[in-house]
Amino acid sequence: MSLLAPEWTAIAYLFAAVCFILALKGLSSPRSARRGNLIGAAGAVLAVVTVFFSVRLENIPGILVAIAAGSIIAAPLARRVQMTQMPQLVALFNGVGGGAAALVAVLELQHSEDPWVRVAVAFTMLVGAVSFAGSAVTVAKLQDLISTRPLIFSGMTWAVSIVLLAALAASTLVVATGESFWAVALLLVALVAGALLVLPVGGADVPIVISLLNAFTGLAVAASGIVLGNVLLVVAGTLVGASGAILTRAMAAAMGRGVVGILFGAFRRVSSAGSTAQSDRPVRSSAPEDVAVLLGYAERVVIVPGYGLAVAQGQHTVAELATALEARGVTVDFAIHPVAGRMPGHMNVLLAEANVPYESLKEMAEINPEFANTDVALVVGANDVVNPAAKSSPGSPIYGMPILEVGDAGQVVFLKRSMRPGFAGIENELLYDPKTTLLFGDAKDSLVKVLSALKAL
């Protein structure tokens, strides 16, 4: 017998669902993201506690041990992860959620006599396993365990088609027979399908696939809610699935391509990640003192942060540089591209950590018209999001992607470690423009030197 009456269980679930909705609302803005995250966590705790008091559990010690083990592993991991590894952490959490939903569905299959419930079981296993395997591949790509370039092989199109047909057949047999053998077969086929879904994706498209797999996990959780008869799981999973789908479409639009093209575009070309070779063409480079003079005597400076800034952990230094410039009467803004970094909002979170005012963070649509009135555009660790190839090179993997129009500024300064291409693996012609200056070195070290030189002016 449960300790909590059904009416109070329903009320608790309602409060938890409201928390999840408020969390999504809070996460829509950097200013309220921290609060939204805490509200969502509070809703999750309320939901778990409600389950303990509303359902007759037969193995409470085992459940508590599992929760403790997961907490011991996850909490230190999440606290120690670097900002540059946050996309991998998100992908890992997505995959674990999908895998957990798939395993729950397998265990519930033996209790499911209703064919319609078995449909939900098969769907949960298929989508959850695809999300798990696909997320594992995205983690491997982002962590450089495997190449970020599209990985395709001869006959891969046929392999994908066969695997999808096998998944459909196994799903049908799970629904028709309810036998564990076919459930295991479906899981194995779905794992292969998940890997094959992500392997052909390369370059800057990987974060979009992470968002898509997040939506898959949400759908799997929602379906598992149907299997378990838990309304809150249905609500929470639907919210995650819908928000993930919306984010995927928004990111694809920011890249100037459709989701289908991102997933299967590699089958139509040899590669979508370009070359990783460094160019030996001459460029104009400067010393930190020269860059400091250029910035210090400008009227307006726009700073474009990228993944290189996150790698160097230079967000606090660039914030200090912006403050020093403003003290000299220079107007400073930060231009934020929707897919800068390795996940949506990566640069917003990075700069918020350094207490850069939210008012200084300008989205692409807002800042692009202002570059023509900008004296200096300072590009710190970004490449693909300012690359003119997105407009001028139809064969480029980023062709059609809206970019930050830094080339319209009076002067452009790139802070780069080397001439190596960006994540998409293509050369940036803007680096060879006569009005472009390059300052080579670690982004944080370069910013420190520029800041010191600026203070000495």
N, C-alpha and C positions, 0 to 999 in steps of 0.2 A: 504494500500500500504506500502511495506517495505521501510525502509530508506537506505538499503544496496542493491546494485545491485547484481544479481545472480553471476556474475563473481567474485566480491569481496568477496561474501560469500564463494564461492568455494576456493578462495585463503586463506581466514582466516581459514577455516576448514583444508586445507592442512597444514598450519603452525601448527595448533593445533595437527594434527596427527603426524607431525614430532617431536613435543615436547614430545608426548607420547612415541614414539619410542626411542628418546634420553634418556628419563627418565628410561625406562627399561634397556637400556645400562648402564646408570649410577648406577642403583641399583644392577648391577652384581658384584660390588666391594665395600668393605667398604670404600675405599679411596674416591670414587666418589659418594657414596650413597646420601650424603646430597645435592650435586649439582643436582643429578638426580631427587631427590624428589622435589626440587624447580622448575626445568624445567617442570616436570609433572604438578605441581600446576599452573604454568603460562599457560600451554596449556589448562588446565581445565577452568581457568578464561577467556581466550580468546574465548573458545567455548561457554561459557554461554553468554558473552557479544555479540557474533556474533548472537546468537539466538534472543536476544532482538531486534537487529537492522535488522534482515533478515526475521522475521516471524511476521505476524500480530497477536498480542496478544490481547485478549479481556478482560483479568482480571489481568492487571499489578499490581494493589494494592495488590490483594490477593497473587500473586506470590512473590512480595517483602516482604510481611509480613511472608510468609512461609520461605523464605530464611533467613530473620532476625531471626526468631524463631529457625530455625535449627542451625544457627551460634551461637546464644546465648547459646544453649544447648551444642553443640559439642566442641566449642573452649575451654571453661574452663575444660570440661571433658578430652579432649586430653592433655591439659597442666598439669593437676594434676595426671594423671594416672601414677602409679609406673611402673618401668621397668619390674617387675615381672608380671604385669597385661597387658602388651602389647599384648600378644596373644589373651586375651579376647577382647581387643579393636579392633584388626584386625578382629576377628570373628564377632564382633558386626557390624562393618562397612560392612563386606561382606554380612551379613544377611539383613541389611537395604537396600543395593543396590539391592539385589535380590527381596526383598519385594516391593520396589518401582517400579521395572520393571514389576512385576506381576500386581500391581494395575493400572499402565498405560495401560497395555494390556486389562484389564477388561473394562476400560473406553473407549478404542478405538474399542472394539468389536462392538458396535452399529453403528460405521461408516464404518465397514469392510464388503463389499459385496462380494469381491473376495475370493473364497474358499482358494486360496493359501495364501492370507494374513491372513485368519482365522487359517491356519496351524501355521503360525508364532505366532499368538495371543495365541493359545492353548499351543504351545511350551514354550512361554515366561511365561505364567501363571504357567505351571507345574514346570519348572526348577526354576523359581524365588521363588515360594512358598516352594519348597523343600530346596533351599538354605537358605531361611529365617528361617524355622523351624529347620533345621539341625544346623545352626549357633547358634540359641538360645540354643540348647541342649549342644553344645560344650562350650559355655560360662558358662552354669550352671555346667558342669563337671569341667572346669578349675577353677571356682570360689568356688568349693566344695559345691555348692548348692545341687547337687546330687552326688552320688558316681562316682568316676572315673573308677570303675570296670565295666566290661561289664554287662549291664542290659538286661537280657533276661527272657522270661517267657515261660511256657509250651504252645506249639502251635504257637509260634511266627513265625516260618517259614511259616505256613499256613496264618497267619495274614498278613505277608509281601506280600505273593503271591496274596491274595485277594485284598489288597490295590493297588498293581501295576495294576492288571486287572481292578479295578474300575477306576484308573487314566486313563488307556488307553481308556476305554469305555466313560468316561466323555469327554476326549479330542476329541474323534470321534464325539460325539454329539454336542460339541461346534462348530466344523468345519462344521457339516452338517446343524445345525439349526441356529447358531448365537444367541441363546437365553441366556439371562443373568442368568436364573435359572441354566443352565448347567455350566456356567462359575463359579458361586458361588460354585456349587458342586465340580467342578474340583479344585478350590482353597482349599477347606476343605480337600479333599482327598490328595492333594499334601502336605499340612501341616502335615498330619498324616504320609505320606510316608517319609518326611524329618526327622521327629522325630524317626521313626522306623529305618531309615538308620544309625543314629548316636548312638542310645542307646546301641547297642551291641558292640560298639568300646570302648576299655578301655586302661588304662595305657599310655605308650608313643606314642600310635598310634593316639591320639586325634589331635596333630598338623598336621599330614598328612591329616586328614579329613578336617581340616580348609583350607588347601591348595586346596583340591579337591572341596570344596564348593566355594572357590574363583573362580575356573575355571567355576563352574556352574553359578555363578553370571555373569561372563563375557559373557557366552553364552546367558544368559537371556537378557542382555543389548544389545548384537548384534542382537538378534531376535526382540527386541523392536525397534531397529533402522530400521528394515525392515517394521515393523508395521507403524512407524511414517514417513517413507520415509526419514530418516536422515542418510546420509552416514557416518558422523563422529561417530555416535553411533555404527554403524556396525564395523567400523575400531577399535574404542577403545575397544568395547566388545570382538572382536576377539583377540586383543592383550592380554587382561586380561585372556581370556579363554585359549589361547595357552600357555602363560607363567605359568598360574596356573597348567595346565596339565603337562608341563615339570617339574615344581618344585615338583609336586606330585610324578611323576615317580622317580625323583632323590632322594626324601626323602624315598620312599618305598625301593629303591635300598640300601640306607644307612641303612635301618632296616633289609635288607636281605630277604624281603618278597614282594609278589605282592599286588597290590591294592585290588584285589578281596579277597585275603586272609585276609587282614586287615579289610575289611568291614564285611565279613561274616564268618571269622574264629571262632568267638565265638559260632556259631551254632553247631560247631563240637566238642566243649568241654564245660565243665561246667564253666570254668573261664579262662580268659587270663590275669588276673592282679595279680595272686599270692596271698600271704598272707600279711597282714599289721602287723602281730604280731612281737614283738621284741624278738630277741634271747637272751638267758641267757648264751650262750657259752662264755668261757673266751677269752679275747683279750688282746693285749699288748698296754697299753696306756702310754703317756709321758706328761711331763710338757712343757710349751712353751719354757723354757730355753734349754731343751734337743733338741727340734726341731730346735731351732736357731743354736745350735752347729752343728747339722747334716747338715743344709743348708749352714752355713757359711764356713765350711771347705770342701765343695764339689767342684768339678771342673765344673760339669754341673748339672743344675736343670731344670726339665720340670714341669711347673705348668698346671694342668688340671682344668679349671673352669667348674662349673655346676650351676644348678638352685639355689642351696643353697647359692652361692655367690651373686646371684641377690637378693634373699630374704633378705639377711643380708646387702645389699648395701655396700659390701666390695670391690668393684672394684678399688676404689682409693687407699685403703690400700694395696691391693695386687700389684698394680702398683708401689707403693712406696717401697714395699718389694723387688720387682724385681730390682728396681733401686739401692737399698742398696746392694743387692747381687752382681750386676754388678760392683759396686764401689770396691768390694773386689776381683774382678777378676773372679767371677763365671759367666759362660755362662748360660743365662736364656732364655728359650723359653716357649710359651704358646701353648698347644695342643688343637686344636679345633675339636670336633666331629660334624658331619653335623647336628645331631638332639639333641645336648646338649641344655638344657633349655627347652623352651616350643614352640619354633618356629624356623624356619631356620634363621641362622645368629644372634640368640639371644646373644650368647657370644661375637661375633664380635662387635655388637653394644654396649654391656655392657663395653667391654674393650676400645673401641674407645672413649667412654664417659670419661674414665680415662686417655686418651692420651697415651695409650700403643702403641708403634710404630707398624705399620702394618707389618713390616718385622719380628717382634717377634711372630706373629700369624701364627702357622703352621697347615695346614690341616692334617687330619688323615693319608692320604696316604704318606705324606711327613715326618711326625714325627714318625710313627710307627717303621721304621727301626732304628731310633736313640735311642729308649729306651734301647737297649742293651748296649749302650755307655753312659747311663745316671746314675749318682750317686744317685740322689734322684728324685723321682716323687712325687710332692705335689698335692694331689687331694683335691680341695676345693669345697665341696658341690655337687660333682658328684657321681653317683653310677651306674646307669644302663649302661652308655657308657663305663665303664671300667670293667664290670662284666663278669668274665670268663664263667658264665652260658650260655652266648650267643654261646659259642663254645662247651661246655661239657654237656649241659642238653637238650636233644631233646624235653622234655616236657615243657620247659620254654617258656613263652610268648615272650622272646627276642631271642630265639634260631635262629641262622643264621644271626643275626645282626653283622656287622663288629664293632669291639670295639677298643678303644685305648689300646695298649698292655703295660700298666703300670707295669704289673707283670714282665716284662723283665728287669726293672730297678734294680739297686743294692739295693736300699731301697725305700719303699713306705710309705708316710705319708698321712693319711686321716684326714681332718678336718671335723668333723661331729657333729651335734647337739645331736644325739642319735644313737642307733643301729637300729632305725626304717628303714625298707626297702625303696628303692627309689620309683619313680613314678610308675614303673611297678609292684611294690609290691613283689619283690623276694629278697631272701637273697644273699649276695655277699660273696662267699667263700674266696675272696682275703683278706677280713678283718681279717681272722684267720691265714693267712700265717705268718710264723715266722719272715719274714723280713718286715712285715707291722706294723707300729706304728699309733695309733689313738690319736688325740687331740680333746677332746670333748668340745663343747661349741658353742656359736654363731660364725659364720665364721668371721665376722668383728672383734669381740672382740678377738678371737684367733689370728688373723693376727696382730692386734695391739700389743698384748703381745709378739708374736714372733719377730716382728720388733724391739720392745724396747730391747728385750734380744739380738738381733743380733747387735744392735748399741753399746751395752755394752761389746761385746766381745773384 
